[in-house]
Structure formats: C-alpha cells, structure tokens
Amino acid sequence: MERASLLLLLLTVISFPLTQSSAPDHFFRPSSAKPKPTLSGSEYKQFFELNHPQPSDHLKPSCSLHIIHHTFGNTINRPPFSTPYSPPSDCPPPWLHVALEFRANSRGDQYDRISGLWLDGAELLRTSTAEPTESGIFWIVRKDITRYSYLLSKRNVNFTIMLENVVNSIYTGVYHVDVVIFFYKDAAVRASVTRGDHISISPNRGGFGAKGVYESPADLIIPISSFRNDKGYWFIIDGDSDVHFRKLRFPANTRRAVLELYVSFHGNDEFWYSNPSNTYIRMNNLTTLRGNGAFREVFVTIDGMFVASEVPFPVIFTGGINPLFWEPAVAIGAFDLPTYDFDLTPTLGVLLDGKDHVFGIGVNDGISYWLVDANLHLWLDTGAASVEAKSVHYQNPGSSIKRREEFRNLDGSFAIKGKRKTHLTGWIKSSAGNFTTTVTHGYKFRSTIRYAKNGNYKQVKQNMKSSREVKVMNEMGILLSRETIKRSYPLQVLTMNLPGTKKDTYMLITNVSHALTDKYSNGKFSSFVHNKQVANGWMEVKDHDVIAGEAVTNQTLTCVGETGCYVRTVAVIGGSLVVDYSTYACPSFF
C-alpha cells in the first residue's frame, strides 16, 4: 500500500485542474485488468457478507426443498423466473425454523445486479450479486424465513425470482442460481458443534437484532405489490411524486398488524447520500442527473394519511465507490438488504370497518429509481369472528428538514438536518381482552457534503439515528410489554480525483467508513449488534473500467444476546483474506 499512502499524501498538498467528478460512482473491473489465475488458484473464490449467526445454523434440517436451479444470462427486460411451490410432504407445518439459502456462482465480466425472491407475491429476500472474475466466484446467502410460515404452508403457489442481467461481447458473466429451503421441526437435533456454537442471535425483525416482531409468525401475509410480467412484483419509483398504491380489505378478526418494507435504490439515486443540490448542478452547468440533495425518506400512507417512514440504510453494492473494497467481503447489507418493520396495530380502528383501504408507498425527494414493495403481516383472533378496535391518538407534526449550502463554482459545502416523530395509539377488544398499543417512532438525520480542489475532492458524512417503541397495556392500565428498537448507521465517504498514468485515465483515491448498530430490548431480553467496515485504497479508471488499483478492508461484527456473544473480525488486502477470526467470548466492555 505504499503507492496508496503516497497518493493520500498528495491530497493535502496539490490541487489539480480536473473536471468535477460525480463520485461516488459505479465501476466495473474487466478481466484484462485482473491478474490471470494460476493453476493452484483456478478454483472458484468465495465471496461473503459478514452477518450474525442464524437460529438454525447448527441444527439438522428435518427436510429440504431445492426450489430453484436456474441460469440468468441476458435477462434484461424479460419476465422473472417462476416455478410451482408446495411444502415437502415428509415434514408438514408447523416448523420451529425455516431457512432459505441463495447460492450463486459466475465467471467472466459483469456488473453487479439486483435480485428479488417472492413466494405467492410476497418478497422473501432482496439481494444483489457480486462482480465475478475470469476464474470464477461463488457465494451463499442464508436467511431465516420462519416469519413467512403462513406462505410456506401454502400449496401450488409460485416461487419467483427476478434477476435482470446483461450478456453481450463485453459483459460475459452469467449468474447460476440455486435456492434451497431448509425446514426444521425439532430443535434438539443438532449437528456437530464446537464450544459456544449454541449461540442463536438471529433477528426475525427485518435483518437486525433478535426475537421481536416475528417471534410468533403471522396468521396471514398480504403482499403490497403489483405484478407486471416484465418487471416482477416490485414497485418502480421514478420520482418524489411517484407514489404506488395497493387496495385491500382487512379480516374482521385482525388483532395485530405489522408492515415489512423492502427497498433498494438504483440509477441516479444509487448514491443518494452523496447527491448535491439542484442549484449546484444548475449553476455549474453540470450534466449529471444526480441531484435533489442527500436526504431520502421512504414513507407509507393509509388512505392518504401518513403513518410511518424511515431513512434507509445506505447499502453499497459490489461495484460501488471502489469495487476492489468488496472482494471477497462485500459491504454491509449487499447480499441481504435490510427491511423495515412498522407496527400498524394502532390503526386497526380505521382498518376494521369492512371496507377497502389504500396503502401507498413513496420516497420523499427520490429520483429515478427505487424498487420497493412490502408484506403486511396480520395476526388473527382465532377465538372470535371479529374484534372491536378504535384509533384514539395520531400525532405526526411532519418532518423538519433544514438545508444549508454555500459554494463558489465547483467548491463548497452542503448540510442537511432532518427529524421526524410520530405517535400512534389505538385499542382492540378481542377474545383475550382489551389491549391498548402505542407506537412511537422518531429519527434524527445529519448530512454534510464538501467539495474542494475544483470539485475533485469530495467528502460525504452522514449519520442516521432511529428509535422505535411499542407499548402494550391491558384495560387496567398495566404495562404488558415494552419493545424498543434503536438503530444508527453512520457513513463517511471520501473520493479524490488525480491525473492517471495515461492520457485517457484518472486516479481515484477512495475511503469508506460505515457501520450499523442495532439495540433491541423487550422486558428482560435485550440484544446488541454492531457491524463496522472501513476500507481505503486507490484505483486507476478509464471511463468506468478499473484498470489497476489497491485496497484494504477491515471489518468487525459484534453480536450480544441472551445466550451469549459472537464476534468476527476480517481483514482483506488486495482481494486476499489475511485475517478471519471469530470467537464466542464477550468483549471486555460488555
């Protein structure tokens, strides 16, 4: 890394008269720029995402179902692949756990691609692919899908996968995908484990934490999506005013409702967290379409009433910013994108009137394009044909967004502060009693972008903190449960343009530091997940092709739950894994 260190030093002392860069950007590393594989290194290389243990990791499955075996070649603008699904006859529901494994391999030259998996129209996994090499790569994504037991119990429904890929004379990589579902009926049947491998900290709540919303799977799941033959089930949001809707009617005996939101960002908004203001673009006569500033909020409405929102976690795909960073350890969330859970139980007083209601999903300040859909999880009162409900309090003062910008020509700074707090209260009278649910959610968002050196130096800093509380009380005013979820995800990206070694190339210094922290508590149970990744390096670029470069990536994942701890640390230099250490001992500060 001596060359990288030297170039980083140049940052502080030299200003080059280059054209302003739109970095962060999306890049591609062709085979001609990659080291040729040796005979000893001819095996496919494994890529991975550092993630928490799953509850079934050390259990022997009762049965399995190989549901998908398909190759995605030139599938752009073509319908998704679907196959019939029915649960295995040799281990019918109920199941203690169900796990999905998405297995993929590829070789050649290819950009990363987004993919979604649906069962009967409800999304089970949002994932993205790795950029392959000439010698070949593979990866495995494992996700607990127990929460979808209602769907998994259905027979003769479609299992669908969308993966739009481009194959031509330049992009030669095809993606070979297998999907296997493992069913577990008995927790006592365990595979061979080493000391400490009993840890089970997996979240069933949208990708982070533990236990929580889906500890007991829903009785009914309704997809909030719209199937289009050539575009799959997700809504495609092209702008701030592009809100997509789904009309549905609730069962009269619904006692609890949670909306699970899937979201990813692409095109001109793939790096939304680094977008400058439209004024900056216009005043400098720039051709980039990446504007609208660096704030985005995904929101949900019911009959036009705003009910929930979140600023999404800034997932970086494997071609993003510097593809050398994400080999073989991909960025946080790249293989298993996070979802966002909104408890809508307090709104049942509006929804249980026997009429149709319209759910809407949109992106504040969004530009082309976002892929969103949602699953509505409903728990039913099996002891009654209907429940009585009333929404008694709704408070949404709206978001408070403050923007400040100062720039002269291509240099300057942009700052955004945002916050929102919503409060929902409602009660239901069911066969089990009268219960009042109160949901309080708030977030605080900060973003700063700074350009210097004639726009060739760009620094992005962002931090998002979210706090959600769900309280349930009985008719005597006694608190029955109190669930709190606190998340934060700071991000810092630094890019610097320098002259390349050739006339038609440029050098790009890159640094990324991002993390996700999740704290969860419910009564005596609590958990903590902290995942941090730091990467720095350089690359020489021609157009969007990486022709040379070096990178170092370090990452540490810490999970703490009621059954213990899990810590894993990895370090990667030049695409080679040089450190991979894990332990089930708690860090000294816990």
C-alpha positions in Angstrom: 0.0 0.0 0.0 3.0 2.3 -0.3 1.6 3.9 -3.5 -1.8 4.4 -1.9 -0.1 6.2 1.0 1.8 8.4 -1.3 -1.3 9.4 -3.2 -3.2 10.1 0.0 -0.4 12.5 1.0 -0.8 14.3 -2.3 -4.3 15.1 -1.3 -3.2 17.6 1.2 -0.7 19.5 -0.9 -1.7 19.5 -4.6 -4.8 20.8 -6.5 -5.2 19.5 -10.0 -7.4 21.3 -12.6 -9.5 18.3 -13.4 -13.2 18.1 -14.3 -15.5 17.8 -11.3 -16.4 14.2 -10.6 -19.7 12.7 -9.8 -18.0 10.2 -7.4 -19.1 8.1 -5.6 -19.9 6.1 -8.7 -20.4 2.6 -10.1 -17.4 0.8 -11.6 -16.5 -2.4 -13.4 -13.3 -4.3 -13.4 -12.7 -6.1 -16.7 -10.7 -9.3 -17.0 -8.0 -7.6 -18.9 -7.2 -5.6 -15.7 -7.3 -8.6 -13.3 -4.4 -10.9 -12.5 -4.5 -14.1 -14.5 -5.4 -17.1 -12.3 -2.6 -19.6 -11.6 -3.2 -23.4 -11.8 -3.3 -23.5 -8.0 -5.8 -20.7 -7.8 -8.2 -22.0 -10.5 -11.0 -22.9 -8.1 -13.9 -20.6 -7.7 -13.3 -17.9 -5.0 -15.9 -17.5 -2.2 -17.4 -14.1 -1.6 -19.4 -13.4 1.6 -21.2 -10.9 3.8 -20.3 -10.7 7.4 -23.5 -11.4 9.3 -24.9 -12.7 12.6 -25.5 -16.4 13.3 -28.8 -17.8 12.3 -31.0 -19.8 14.7 -30.8 -22.9 12.6 -27.1 -22.8 11.8 -26.3 -25.8 14.0 -29.5 -27.8 13.6 -30.0 -30.7 11.3 -32.9 -30.0 8.9 -35.9 -32.3 9.0 -36.2 -31.9 5.3 -35.2 -29.6 2.4 -36.6 -28.4 -0.9 -34.4 -27.4 -3.8 -36.8 -24.9 -5.3 -34.7 -23.0 -7.9 -31.9 -24.2 -10.3 -31.7 -21.5 -13.0 -29.1 -19.6 -15.1 -29.6 -15.9 -15.6 -28.0 -14.9 -18.9 -29.3 -12.0 -20.9 -32.5 -11.5 -18.9 -32.8 -7.7 -19.1 -36.5 -6.6 -19.8 -37.6 -10.2 -19.6 -40.2 -11.8 -17.2 -38.9 -13.2 -13.9 -38.4 -16.9 -13.5 -41.2 -18.7 -11.6 -41.7 -22.3 -10.5 -44.5 -24.0 -8.6 -44.1 -24.4 -4.8 -45.6 -26.7 -2.3 -44.1 -27.6 1.1 -42.4 -31.0 1.4 -44.8 -33.8 2.2 -42.4 -35.5 4.6 -42.3 -32.6 7.1 -45.5 -30.6 7.1 -46.0 -27.5 9.2 -45.6 -26.3 11.8 -41.9 -25.7 11.8 -39.6 -24.4 14.5 -37.4 -22.7 12.0 -37.2 -22.3 8.2 -34.0 -21.1 6.5 -33.5 -20.0 2.9 -30.2 -20.4 1.1 -29.5 -18.4 -2.0 -26.4 -19.9 -3.8 -24.8 -18.3 -6.8 -21.7 -18.6 -9.0 -20.4 -16.8 -12.0 -17.3 -16.2 -14.0 -16.3 -13.6 -16.6 -17.0 -9.9 -16.7 -20.2 -8.5 -15.3 -21.6 -5.6 -13.2 -23.5 -6.3 -10.0 -27.2 -6.9 -10.4 -30.2 -6.6 -8.1 -32.4 -9.6 -7.4 -35.6 -10.3 -5.5 -37.3 -13.6 -4.4 -41.1 -13.8 -3.9 -43.4 -16.5 -2.6 -47.0 -16.1 -3.8 -46.2 -12.4 -4.4 -44.6 -11.7 -1.0 -40.9 -10.9 -1.0 -38.6 -13.2 1.0 -35.2 -11.8 0.1 -33.7 -8.7 -1.6 -30.1 -9.3 -2.6 -27.5 -8.2 -5.1 -24.8 -10.1 -6.9 -21.1 -9.9 -6.7 -19.0 -8.8 -9.7 -17.4 -12.0 -11.0 -13.8 -12.7 -12.1 -12.4 -14.6 -15.0 -11.5 -17.5 -12.8 -15.0 -17.6 -11.1 -16.6 -16.7 -7.8 -19.5 -18.1 -5.7 -21.4 -17.0 -2.6 -24.1 -18.2 -0.3 -26.8 -16.1 1.4 -28.6 -17.7 4.3 -31.7 -16.1 5.8 -34.1 -17.1 8.4 -37.6 -17.0 6.9 -39.6 -18.6 9.7 -41.7 -15.4 9.8 -43.2 -16.4 6.4 -44.5 -19.8 7.7 -48.1 -18.9 6.6 -46.9 -18.6 3.0 -44.5 -21.6 3.2 -47.5 -23.7 4.3 -49.5 -22.9 1.1 -49.6 -25.4 -1.8 -49.5 -24.8 -5.5 -48.3 -21.2 -5.4 -45.5 -19.6 -7.4 -41.9 -19.1 -6.2 -40.5 -16.2 -8.3 -37.0 -14.8 -8.7 -36.1 -11.6 -10.6 -32.5 -11.0 -11.8 -32.1 -8.7 -14.8 -28.7 -9.4 -16.3 -27.0 -8.1 -19.5 -24.8 -10.5 -21.5 -23.0 -9.4 -24.7 -19.5 -9.2 -26.1 -18.4 -7.0 -23.1 -20.4 -8.3 -20.2 -19.9 -12.1 -20.4 -20.8 -13.2 -16.9 -23.9 -15.2 -16.4 -25.3 -16.0 -12.9 -26.1 -19.6 -12.0 -28.5 -19.6 -9.1 -29.8 -22.3 -6.7 -32.3 -21.7 -4.0 -32.8 -24.3 -1.2 -35.3 -24.1 1.6 -34.5 -26.0 4.9 -37.2 -26.9 7.3 -36.6 -27.6 11.0 -39.1 -29.3 13.2 -37.0 -30.3 16.2 -34.5 -28.0 18.0 -33.0 -31.0 19.8 -31.4 -32.5 16.7 -28.1 -30.7 16.3 -25.1 -31.0 14.0 -21.6 -31.4 15.5 -20.7 -28.1 17.1 -17.7 -26.7 18.9 -17.7 -24.9 22.2 -20.0 -21.9 22.1 -21.7 -22.7 18.9 -25.1 -22.8 20.6 -25.4 -19.1 20.1 -28.6 -18.1 18.4 -28.8 -14.3 17.9 -30.6 -14.2 14.6 -33.1 -11.4 14.0 -36.5 -12.2 12.8 -37.2 -8.4 12.6 -36.0 -7.2 9.3 -32.4 -8.1 9.5 -31.1 -6.7 12.8 -31.3 -7.6 16.5 -33.1 -10.6 17.9 -36.5 -12.1 18.6 -39.1 -9.3 18.4 -41.9 -8.7 16.0 -41.9 -12.1 14.2 -41.1 -14.4 17.2 -44.6 -15.8 16.5 -45.2 -15.9 12.8 -48.3 -14.1 11.4 -51.5 -16.0 10.6 -51.9 -14.2 7.3 -49.5 -12.3 5.0 -50.8 -10.0 2.3 -48.3 -8.7 -0.4 -48.2 -4.9 -1.0 -47.0 -5.2 -4.6 -48.2 -5.3 -8.1 -47.0 -8.0 -10.6 -46.0 -6.8 -14.0 -45.0 -9.6 -16.4 -41.6 -8.0 -17.4 -40.8 -6.2 -14.1 -41.6 -8.6 -11.3 -43.5 -7.7 -8.2 -41.8 -4.6 -7.0 -43.0 -1.0 -7.5 -40.6 1.1 -9.5 -40.5 4.7 -8.1 -39.1 7.3 -10.5 -39.6 10.5 -8.5 -40.8 12.3 -5.5 -44.4 12.4 -6.6 -44.4 8.8 -7.8 -46.4 7.0 -5.1 -47.6 3.4 -5.7 -50.8 2.0 -4.2 -52.5 -1.2 -3.2 -56.1 -1.6 -2.2 -57.0 -4.3 0.3 -59.6 -5.3 2.9 -58.7 -6.5 6.4 -60.1 -9.6 8.0 -62.6 -8.6 10.7 -60.8 -10.5 13.4 -57.3 -8.9 12.9 -55.8 -8.2 16.3 -52.3 -7.1 15.2 -50.7 -5.7 12.0 -47.0 -5.2 11.0 -45.9 -3.9 7.7 -42.5 -5.1 6.5 -40.9 -2.8 3.8 -38.3 -3.9 1.2 -36.4 -1.1 -0.5 -33.3 -0.6 -2.7 -32.1 2.4 -4.7 -30.6 2.5 -8.2 -29.8 4.6 -11.3 -29.4 8.3 -10.4 -30.2 7.6 -6.8 -27.9 4.7 -6.1 -25.6 7.1 -4.2 -28.4 9.4 -3.0 -26.4 10.1 0.2 -23.8 12.0 -1.9 -26.1 13.9 -4.2 -25.6 17.7 -4.3 -28.4 20.3 -4.6 -30.1 21.0 -7.9 -28.9 24.6 -7.6 -25.2 23.5 -7.5 -25.8 21.4 -10.6 -27.6 24.2 -12.5 -25.2 27.0 -11.5 -22.1 24.9 -12.6 -23.8 23.7 -15.9 -23.2 20.1 -14.9 -24.8 17.3 -17.0 -25.3 14.9 -14.0 -28.8 13.9 -13.1 -27.8 13.0 -9.6 -29.5 15.9 -7.7 -32.2 16.6 -5.1 -29.7 16.8 -2.3 -28.7 14.0 0.1 -31.9 13.2 2.0 -34.3 10.4 1.3 -37.3 9.1 3.3 -39.3 6.1 2.4 -42.9 6.5 3.7 -46.2 4.6 4.0 -49.7 6.0 3.8 -53.1 4.6 4.5 -56.0 6.2 2.7 -53.6 9.2 2.1 -52.7 9.5 5.8 -49.0 9.4 6.6 -48.4 6.5 9.1 -44.8 5.5 9.0 -41.4 6.3 7.4 -37.7 5.6 7.6 -34.4 6.9 6.2 -33.0 3.7 4.6 -29.6 2.2 5.4 -27.1 3.2 2.7 -26.3 -0.2 1.2 -23.2 -0.1 -1.2 -23.4 -2.7 -4.0 -20.2 -4.5 -5.1 -19.5 -2.2 -8.0 -20.0 0.9 -5.9 -17.4 3.6 -5.0 -14.4 1.1 -5.4 -15.2 -2.5 -6.4 -11.7 -3.5 -5.0 -13.1 -2.9 -1.5 -15.8 -5.6 -1.8 -13.6 -8.6 -2.7 -14.3 -11.1 -1.1 -16.1 -9.4 1.9 -19.0 -7.4 0.4 -20.4 -4.2 2.0 -22.9 -4.4 4.9 -26.3 -5.4 3.6 -25.2 -6.1 0.0 -26.2 -9.7 0.0 -29.1 -9.4 2.4 -30.6 -5.9 2.2 -32.3 -4.8 5.4 -36.1 -4.4 5.7 -38.0 -2.0 7.9 -40.9 -3.0 10.2 -43.8 -0.7 11.0 -46.3 -1.8 13.7 -49.7 -0.6 12.4 -51.8 -2.1 15.2 -53.0 1.3 16.5 -54.6 2.0 13.1 -56.9 -1.1 13.2 -59.7 1.2 14.4 -59.7 2.7 10.9 -59.0 -0.6 9.0 -61.5 -2.9 10.6 -64.6 -1.3 9.1 -65.2 -4.0 6.4 -64.2 -1.5 3.6 -61.3 -1.4 1.2 -58.3 0.7 2.2 -55.5 2.0 0.1 -51.9 1.6 1.1 -49.3 3.9 -0.5 -45.5 3.7 -0.7 -43.3 6.6 -1.9 -39.9 8.2 -1.4 -39.6 11.8 -0.4 -37.0 13.6 -2.5 -36.4 10.4 -4.5 -35.4 10.4 -8.1 -35.1 7.6 -10.7 -35.2 4.9 -9.5 -36.2 3.0 -6.4 -37.5 -0.6 -6.1 -40.0 -1.0 -3.2 -42.7 -3.4 -2.0 -44.0 -4.6 1.3 -45.5 -7.5 3.2 -48.4 -7.0 5.5 -48.2 -9.5 8.4 -51.5 -10.0 10.2 -52.2 -11.9 13.5 -55.8 -13.0 13.8 -58.1 -13.6 16.8 -58.9 -17.3 16.4 -61.4 -17.1 19.3 -63.7 -14.6 17.6 -65.2 -13.8 14.2 -64.4 -10.1 14.7 -62.7 -7.7 17.1 -63.6 -4.2 18.1 -61.0 -1.6 17.6 -60.5 2.2 17.8 -57.7 4.5 16.9 -57.6 7.1 19.7 -54.5 9.2 19.0 -52.5 10.2 16.0 -49.7 12.7 16.1 -47.5 13.5 13.1 -46.1 17.0 13.0 -44.3 16.3 9.8 -40.6 16.2 9.1 -38.4 19.1 9.9 -35.8 19.4 7.2 -33.2 22.3 7.3 -30.8 22.7 4.4 -27.8 25.0 4.1 -25.5 25.3 1.1 -22.5 27.5 0.3 -20.5 27.1 -2.8 -18.5 29.1 -5.3 -18.1 27.4 -8.7 -17.3 23.7 -8.0 -16.1 24.1 -4.4 -18.4 24.4 -1.4 -20.5 22.6 1.2 -24.0 21.3 1.7 -25.6 20.5 5.1 -28.9 18.9 5.9 -30.6 18.2 9.3 -33.8 16.3 9.5 -36.0 14.8 12.1 -39.5 13.4 12.5 -41.5 11.9 15.4 -44.8 10.1 15.0 -47.1 8.8 17.7 -50.0 6.3 17.2 -52.3 4.9 19.9 -55.2 2.5 19.5 -57.1 -0.2 21.3 -58.6 -3.5 20.4 -61.1 -5.7 22.2 -60.5 -9.3 21.4 -61.4 -12.7 22.9 -58.2 -12.4 25.1 -59.2 -9.0 26.5 -58.9 -5.2 25.8 -55.4 -4.1 24.8 -54.0 -0.6 24.0 -51.0 -0.4 21.7 -48.9 2.8 21.5 -46.2 3.1 18.8 -43.7 6.0 19.0 -41.1 6.5 16.3 -38.5 9.2 15.8 -35.4 9.7 13.8 -32.6 12.3 13.5 -30.7 12.7 10.3 -27.5 14.7 9.6 -25.6 15.0 6.3 -22.7 17.2 5.1 -21.0 17.2 1.7 -17.9 19.2 1.0 -16.2 19.8 -2.4 -12.7 21.2 -2.7 -9.8 21.3 -5.2 -12.0 22.5 -8.0 -14.6 19.8 -7.2 -12.1 16.9 -7.4 -12.1 16.3 -3.6 -15.4 15.2 -2.2 -16.2 14.3 1.4 -19.6 12.8 2.4 -20.6 12.5 6.1 -24.0 11.1 7.2 -25.5 9.8 10.4 -29.0 8.5 11.0 -30.4 7.6 14.4 -33.8 5.9 14.7 -35.7 5.0 17.8 -38.9 3.0 17.8 -41.0 2.0 20.9 -44.1 -0.3 21.0 -46.0 -0.5 24.3 -49.0 -2.7 25.0 -51.2 -2.2 28.1 -54.3 -4.0 29.4 -57.6 -2.4 30.2 -56.4 -1.8 33.8 -53.6 0.3 32.6 -51.0 -2.3 33.4 -48.0 -2.5 31.1 -47.8 -5.9 29.4 -44.9 -5.4 27.1 -42.5 -2.7 26.0 -40.3 -3.2 22.9 -37.7 -0.7 22.0 -35.5 -0.7 18.8 -32.7 1.8 18.4 -30.6 1.9 15.2 -27.8 4.1 14.0 -25.8 4.0 10.8 -23.0 6.5 10.3 -21.4 6.8 6.9 -18.3 8.6 5.6 -17.1 8.5 2.0 -14.0 10.3 0.7 -13.1 10.5 -3.0 -10.3 12.4 -4.7 -9.5 12.7 -8.5 -5.9 12.7 -9.6 -4.3 12.5 -13.0 -3.9 9.0 -14.4 -0.8 7.4 -15.8 -2.3 7.6 -19.3 -4.0 10.4 -21.2 -7.4 8.9 -21.0 -7.4 7.7 -17.4 -7.6 9.2 -14.0 -6.7 8.1 -10.5 -9.3 7.9 -7.8 -8.4 7.8 -4.1 -11.3 6.3 -2.1 -12.1 5.8 1.5 -15.3 4.4 3.0 -16.2 4.0 6.7 -19.7 2.8 7.5 -21.4 0.9 10.3 -24.8 -0.3 11.6 -25.7 -0.5 15.3 -28.9 -2.1 16.5 -30.1 -2.2 20.1 -33.2 -4.2 21.0 -35.0 -4.8 24.3 -38.2 -6.4 25.3 -38.7 -6.9 29.0 -35.7 -8.9 30.4 -34.5 -9.7 26.9 -32.0 -7.4 25.1 -29.6 -7.7 22.2 -26.9 -5.6 20.6 -25.5 -5.8 17.1 -22.6 -3.7 15.8 -21.2 -4.1 12.4 -18.4 -1.7 11.2 -16.5 -1.7 7.9 -13.5 0.6 7.0 -11.9 0.5 3.5 -9.3 2.6 1.8 -7.4 2.4 -1.4 -7.0 3.8 -4.9 -7.8 2.8 -8.5 -7.0 3.9 -12.0 -10.1 4.3 -14.1 -10.8 4.5 -17.8 -14.4 5.6 -18.4 -16.0 3.2 -15.7 -13.4 0.4 -16.1 -11.0 -0.2 -13.2 -7.6 -1.0 -14.9 -5.4 -1.0 -11.7 -5.6 -0.4 -8.0 -5.1 -1.5 -4.4 -7.4 -1.7 -1.5 -7.5 -2.7 2.2 -10.8 -3.5 4.0 -11.2 -4.2 7.8 -14.5 -5.2 9.4 -15.7 -6.3 12.8 -19.1 -7.7 13.7 -20.2 -7.9 17.3 -23.5 -9.6 18.4 -24.6 -9.8 22.1 -27.8 -11.6 23.1 -29.4 -13.6 26.0 -27.4 -16.7 25.1 -24.0 -15.1 24.8 -21.8 -13.3 22.3 -20.4 -13.7 18.8 -17.5 -11.6 17.4 -16.0 -12.0 14.0 -13.1 -9.8 12.5 -11.8 -9.9 9.0 -9.1 -8.1 7.1 -8.6 -8.1 3.3 -5.6 -6.8 1.4 -5.6 -6.7 -2.4 -8.6 -9.1 -2.5 -7.0 -11.7 -0.3 -8.4 -12.6 3.1 -5.5 -12.1 5.5 -7.4 -12.2 8.9 -10.6 -14.1 9.7 -11.0 -14.5 13.4 -14.2 -15.4 15.3 -15.0 -16.0 19.0 -18.0 -16.6 21.2 -16.4 -14.7 24.1 -17.9 -11.4 25.0 -15.7 -8.3 24.6 -14.4 -6.9 27.8 -16.6 -3.8 27.7 -19.8 -5.9 27.9 
